[in-house]
């Protein structure tokens, strides 16, 4: 792991507060995600994926916490700023049961995800497979908009 990535993840995790998420509406699109302010305790990183087609040094990283049977994997995207004095934006993509990068281009990544939700009518916890299109953004970005394709 390079020093910028390690330092960036450490900074993001030691000082991360999740942004207010939109009301959980499974399958509804788009979802606007704001860059996170910084003030939460660290969690353990269990996966880091370098997005090598991005214009800037960009990574997905995942932490685990909560109930692993109900969206216990927390996925973030961080765009490392070239200026070491500038804060690198970290975007909380979402909480999932599972996720994988299915496709990567210069402009976006495609995530195959599975996430739990509560069915309104019955109150049962169900899960749904979805395909999310996440745009590649610059380190100056303050938000990104995810499109749920399926």
Number of C-alpha atoms within 10 A of each C-alpha: 8 7 8 14 18 11 13 22 25 15 17 25 20 15 15 21 18 18 14 10 13 9 7 10 10 16 16 11 14 13 20 13 20 20 21 21 15 18 14 13 11 16 15 10 15 10 11 17 13 15 22 13 15 20 14 16 18 24 21 20 19 22 18 18 12 10 10 12 13 19 20 18 22 21 21 21 25 25 26 24 19 13 9 10 7 11 17 24 25 33 25 24 24 17 22 21 19 19 20 12 15 12 11 18 13 13 13 18 19 20 18 17 19 18 21 19 17 15 12 8 6 7 9 10 11 11 18 13 16 17 19 25 21 20 18 23 22 19 21 14 15 14 15 18 17 18 18 18 13 13
